[in-house]
Amino acid sequence: RGERIAEKMRTWIVLLLWACAHQSVNAVALSRGPVRRKTKEIEGRQDKELLRRSKRGWMWRQFFLQEEYTGTDHQYIGKLHSDMDRGDGTVMYVLTGEGAGTIFVIDVNSGDLHATRSLDREEKPFYVLRAQAVDKKTGLPLEPETEFIVKLHDINDNEPKFDKEVYTASVPERSHIGTYVTQVTAQDADDEMFGYSAKLAYSISQGHPYFSVEPNTGHFRFPRVKKHVQ
């Protein structure tokens, strides 16, 4: 009888231990689930915050440069500024790309951008450059590199050129007033997207009163035709 009681006690203890162990495993599983989700949420927020900071990290506007500048000082283009720059002198600006260090220079402390010489838009209308904010002490970049364009503002320094040196045309005699004769066309190398430098208007310097030309199209017409006029 004593042995049966002892055996029942052992069985009861084993069942009790198994129940306690099973409850502990479930508790650990339950506690780990929310932690993982919370960790992922924190990582997701950090990634989004870094992405937002990277997008807004550079503050600059589109840069334009006057072509054929004749001043004695370097021509000021604009200012590059990173929001990682707190104004405590720990940030250095580095410039790379087309003409960096030769045509274009940057103040490493302030981010001010200058052109060192006069440029011609007809030779090259724009330049692609890159800038980066770097920690002065460590030399490590504080933010991803940013790319920007310096575009040259056009000046009216090109004369229009006709597509042909000589235009030849004829009309029948006794043609009606306004009879179409021919069309002349010209091209201007100035930038048609900026100002009025490349806008053309046609006019006649000699030949009145037998000829007329439409200013916008270059169409020649005879407002008055006499016999044997050709």
Buried (B, 14 or more C-beta within 10 A) or exposed (E): EEEEEEEEEEEEEEEEEEEEEEEEEEEEEEEEEEEEEEEEEEEEEEEEEEEEEEEEBBEBEEBBBBBEBEEEEBBEBBBBBBEBBEEEEBBBBBBEBBBBEEBBBBEBEEBBBBBEEEBEBBEEBBBEBBBBBBEEEEEEEBBEEBEBBBBBBBBEEBEBEEEEEEBEEEBEEEBEEEBEBBBBEEEBBBBEEBEEBBEBEBEEEEEEEEBBBEEEEBBBBBEEBEEEBE
